[in-house]
Amino acid sequence: MRQVASVLHLDLDAFFAAVEQRDKPSLRGKPVVVGGVGGRGVVSTASYEARKYGVRSAMSTREARARCPHAAFLSGRFHAYRSTSEAVMTLLRETSPLVEPLSLDEAFVDLAAAGLPDLEIDTVTEVAERLRRQVAEVTGGLTASVGLGTSKFIAKVASDLDKPDGLVVVPPGTEMDLLRPMHVSVIPGVGPATTERLRRAGVHTVADLETVSEDELVRIVGAAHGHSLHELGHARDDRPVVSERETKSVSVEGTYDTDLTDRKLMAALLTRQARSVSERLRASGLAGRTVTIKVRLHDFTTMNRSTTLSSPTDVAATIGRLAVGLLADLDTTGGVRLLGVGVSGLADWIQEDLFGDNVGDADEATSLPDADVVSTSSTIPVTWAPGMDVEHATMGRGWVWGSGRGVVTVRFETAQTTPGPVRSYPIDEPELKPWRPEPTTGATVPDMPERHR
């Protein structure tokens, strides 16, 4: 175990929603929900303004609309999230050579490898405060919550204590003082099923857990989980900060606070995860032949199912269709606490005639029944999805406010403007086009768990 608080965990606050509020001045300070916008959609991220109404990740969009009907429901813009993430990860790597990105919006940083003159509390605190200021500068005003501790576990717990825009430092030797009053669910891997098993054994807090022997924990939750739980329950975590390695697979998974029982919701979650996997594959110039789903049941039984294509693909619709098909063969009646989609067997080529972009885009368009689709060419359909970046020949850049009944409504504004005017057009308006920034080459980041912070 480290004797200094040299592990830093940085977490960008309500990341997707914060990027949308940054780029859309009219939404600043207002509830924003990013995720599926259709009737079977799922919330990915909610702004803090929306969270006040009980909106959270993995909630169905239908329920989110019922709780916060005045929120802006947006479909998401991964190019904006990816470029913002790359700016932050570059900043972290300038601080230390050992940076372990966990997702687009969070990473561990090993300050012991940063070449600092000393690692006293004052020094690491100053580094953390500087990083938070620099994050705001390079992201255009986004905030980050930061935790510092003697291990990954403690740093992660600390970063969650004062959100948003907080900084918590846990001095060496005070780890158990911090943990003892906390509920056992603060420990990674302790979800609803494990919480219930521990509750039956009279274990509610970390202080309760501290009094239970490892043998007893193994009896309660199993060998592998029992050992890990015993170690973390005593604040023992010697996992190193590991920088990025060669990518062998790309995957996205989510652990949910409430066990999932609705098969339609699970299918929607897998479809959304498949789109995230597709985005990361395309950002890295990769494609894969093997699609795998990971399902962890309520009793912690973990199942993996996979299927292999004859040629590599990076198309979201193909990945999602295969993932949902794999789910159909599994018995999930007892409830599911974790779902994931992955692609492996990676290559840097795609057989376009089998898995071209047009097929994927057309399939994804059909999954958004509340958005109008117009063909801007003979082959590539455009979905006017809420939140999408567009450009008008006369009005300039803006974003899709909404569409339906043959009409698309656009608010014309960008991050650099004041809240702009709203205009409506026929969906086949020839002067209105989708807008995307020029592609750039940047660092890739690993997979993003879909969860609420």
N, C-alpha and C positions, 0 to 999 in steps of 0.2 A: 504494500500500500504506500501511496505517496505521503510524504511528510509536509507537502506544501499544496496550496490550493491552485494548482497549475493547469487544471482542465477547465476549459471554457465551453459552455454550450450557448449558442446563439439561435434564437427562434424569431423569425419575422412574424409580426402580429397580424392575424387574420389575413394572410398573405394575398390570396386571390382577390378578396373583396377590397383590400387596401389598394392594390394595383388599379382596380376598376375605379375607385374613388379618386385616385391620383389623376387618372387619365380622363375622367368625366367630371368636370367641375360642378355640374348641377347635382351630383350625387354625394358630394362631400358633406359629412355630418348626417347623412340619411341612411336608412336601412338598405343594405345591399345583400342579395343572396346569389351565389354563383353555383351553378350546377345544371342538372337537367331541367328544362323549362316546360316539358310536356306533362301530360297527366300522369305518366308513369315515371317521371324524373325523380332524381335523388339529389339532395343538397350536398355540395362538396364543401363550401365554406360560407360562413355568414359573417357579416361585419358586426362589430360590437353593438351597433345601434339595433341590429336585427336580433341579436342574442338576448337583448332585454325582453323580447317578446317570446322567448323560449325556442327560437329557431336554432337548430344544431345540425351538424353533419350527419349523414346517413338517414336523416329524416326524409320522408317522401315530400316532394315538392307540393303535393296537394295539401298536406298538413301544414307545411310552412306558409303557404298562401292563406290558409285559414287563420293561423296565428298572427301573421303580419301581412295583411292584404295590401298595405300601402308600400311595401318594399319594392325595390327594383330587382326583378328576377332576370339574371343574365346567363347566357350559355357558356361563357368563358372564352379567353383568348390566350392560348398557351404560348404563342410567340412572345407576348408581352411578359408573361410570367417567367419564361425561360431567359429572356434577355436581362430582366431585372435580377434574377437569381445569379446569372453569370457575373454580373457586376459585383454582387456581394461576395461570391466565392473567390473572385480574383482579389478582392480586398483582404479576405481572410488569409489567403495564401501569401500575400505580401507581409502578413504579420508573423506567420509561422509556416515552416515547410510541411508540418504535419497537420493536415486538415482532413476531417472525415465527414463529407456531406452525407446526411441521412435522407434528404429529400430536397426539393427545390427551395424550401424555406427554412431549413435548419441544418446545423453542422456542429461538430465538436472541433475544438482547436487545442492543440497541445502547446501551452506557453512555455513548457520546459525546453522545447526545441526551438524557441524563438530567439535565442541568444540574448536574453535580457541580462542586465548586470546583476540583478538579484531577483528572487521570487517572493519577496515579502508581500504581505497583504496590500500595502499601499501601492506597490509597483503593479501587481496584477489588476488591482482595481482601476488604476489610472489607464492601463491598456484597455480594459473593458469599456470604460467611459469614452475613451477616444474612438473605439470601434463603433459604438452606438452613434456618435456624432458623424462619423464617416459614412456609416450605412445610410443615414438620413440624406447626406450629401449626394452619394452615388445613385440613390434610388429615387430622388426627387421628393423626399419627405416621408418615406416609410419609416416606421418605428420597429425596433427589435427589443425583445426581452432577453436578458443575459444572466446566466448563472455561472458561478465559479466555485469549484470544489476540488477535493482530493481525488475524485474519481468521476467517471462518466455518469454513474447513477446519481451521485450527489449534485453534480453540475446540472443535470437534467431536472431534478426536483427543484433546485434553486431557481431555474429560469421560469418555472411555472408559478412561483409564489407571488410575483408582483407584476402581473400582466394587466394591461399592455404597457410597453415602454418602461420596463423596470430593470433593476440591477440588484441582484442578491449575491453576496459573497458568504460562503460558509467556511469560517476559519478551521484549520486542522484541529482535531480533538473535540469539535462540537457537533459532529455529524449525528450522533445518537440523540443528543439534546433536541436537534431539529426533527428527527424522524419519530421519536417515541410517541408524541401526541397524535400523529397522523394515522388515518385509516390505512389498513393493510393494502388497499387497492392502489396506493401510491407506488407500490413496488411493481416493476415491469413484469408482465405475465400473470398478474393477479386480476382476473376478470370476474364476471358474475358467478361462474361455476366454482372457481377456486374460493372466491369470497364466501359463498354459501357453505362450502365444506369447512372453511376455517371458522365461520360463525357457529356452526354446529359443535365445533370443538372449543368454543368459548374464546376464540381469537378475533378481536375486532380492530385493535390498533397495533402499530409496530411494537409498542411496549409489551402488549400481550404476546406477540410473536417472539419477542426476545427471550421469553421464559420457556419456550417450547424446544425440546431437544430435536436434533436433526433426525434421529430415528423415528420420532413421533411424527414429524412433518412428512417423512417418506411414507409412513403408513397412511397419512391423511390424503396426500396429493400425488404420491408416486415418487420413484427414485430420482429421476433427473430433475423434475420440478422441485422436489423437496430439498435437494441439496442447494440448488440455486436460491430458493426462497430463504433457506437458513443463512446463507452467506450475505445476501442483500439485507436481510432482516437485522444483521449486525453491522451494516454499512461496510461490508467487505466486498470490494469490486476492483479487481486488478486488470480489467480489460484495457489494452492499450488503444490509443488513438491511431487508427490505421488510415493512411492516405489511399487514394483511389488506385485500384489495380485494373488490369485489363478486363474489360467487360466480357463475361461469358454468357450472360443472360440479362434480360431486362424484365422486371416484374413490378407489379403494384399490388399492395395488399392493404386491407383495412381491418382493424379490430373494433368491434362495436359494443357500446355500453350495455345495450339490451340485446339478448339473443334474437336473431332473425328467424322468423318462421314463415313469412310470406314469400312464396317462390317467385312471384312476379317482382317483388322488391329485390330479391337476390339476383335475378336475371338482369334487372336494371343496373344494379351495382357492378356486376361483371361487365356489362356493356360499357359503362363509363370507365372502368379500369382498363378495358381493352383500348379505349381511345387514348388514355394516358400513356399506355405502353406504346401505341402507334406513334404518338408525338415524340417520345424519347428515341424510338428507333429511327425515325426520320431525321431528328436533330443530329444523330450520330452517324447518319448515312448507312444504317444497318438494316437488315431484314433477317427473319428467322423462319425455320421450318417446323419447329415443335412448339405447340401451344399447350400450356399446362395450367390447370387450376388447382388451387390449394384451398381446402375447406377444413376448418377446425370446428368440431361440434361442441355442444354445450358441456360435454364431459371431458373435453380436452383431447379427444381422439382426433388426430389429424390425418386427412386423406388427400392424396394427390392423384390426379388423373390427367393424362396427356394424349395428344394425337399428333401425328406428323404428316406434313404436307409433302408433296413431291417436289415443290420448289419454294424458295423463301418468299415471305410476304412481309409488308409493313402496313397493310391496310387494316384500319380499325374495324370495319364491318366484317371482314373475314375472321379476324382474331376474336371479335365479340361473338360471332355466330358459332364458332367452334367451342368457345368457352361455355356458352349457354347450353350447347348440346352436351358437353361433358357433365355439366351440373345435373342434367335430366336423369342420368344414370345413378345418382347418389340418393340415399335416404337421409333427408334432413329434417324429418318430422320432429325430432327432439329439440331443434334449435341450433343455429349456427352463430358462433361468436367471431369468426374470422373468415374472410374471403380474399382470394388473391388470383391474379392472372399473370402469367409469365410467358415469355417467348425465348427459346434457346435455339441452339444449332444456328448461330448467327453467321451471316455472310454480308459482304458489301455489294451484293448485286441482287436484282429482282428480275424474274421473268415477267416482263411487263404485260405480255398478251394474256397471261393467266391471272395476274393480280395487279392490274393497273390502277392508277389513281381514280379513274372515272368510275369504276365499279364500286370502290369504297365510298366515294363521295355521294354517289347516287343512293346507295343503301343507307348511309347515315342521314340523308335528307328525309327519307321516309320515316325515320324515328322521331321526327319533330313535327307532329301533326298540327301544332299551333303556329307554325312558321310557314310563310308562303315560299314556294320554289319557283324560280324563273330561269330559263335557259338563256345565258348570255352568249352562247355559241352553240354550234350543232352538237357538241359532245359533252360539255361540262355544265351541269346544273348548279345554280347558286341557291343556297338556302339563306333567306334573310332572317338570320337568327338574332334574338335580342342581345344587344351588347356588341355585335359584330362591327368592326371598323369598315367604314365606307368612304368614298370620295365622290363628290358631285362636280361636274365640269364647271359650274358657276359658283356654287356655294362653298366648295372646298371640302375639307375633311370633317367627318362626324361619325356617329354610331347609330345603329338601328335601335330605335325606341321600341318598335314592335311591328308586327305584320299580320295580315289576315284579310280575307275577303277581297283579294286582289290589290291590296294597298300596302305599301311599306312606309312607315313613319320614321323620320330621322331627326336627331338633334345634332346640330352642327356646332361642335366644340372639340377642343383637344386639351391636353394637360397645360398648354401654354396660353390658353384663352380664358375669358370669363364664361359663365354659363351662356350657352348659345341658343339661337332660335330653333323652333321645331317646324318641320315641313313634311307633308305627305305627298307620295308619288304613286303612280301605278307600279306594280312590281316589275314591269318590263320597261321602266323608264330608261331610255338609252344613255342618258348622261350620268346615271348612278352606277358605280362599280364597287366591288369589294376592294378594300385597301389592305396591303400587307407591306411591312418594311422590307427593304432590300436584305436578302439573306447575308448573314455574316458567319464567319468561322469562329467558334468559341469553344470553351471547355464544356464538356458534358457533365451532368450530375446524375447521381444514382436515382433509384426509384423513390416514388413519393407515396407514402401511406396515406390513405384518405382518412383523415380524422379531424376532429374539432379541437381547437385550442382556445 
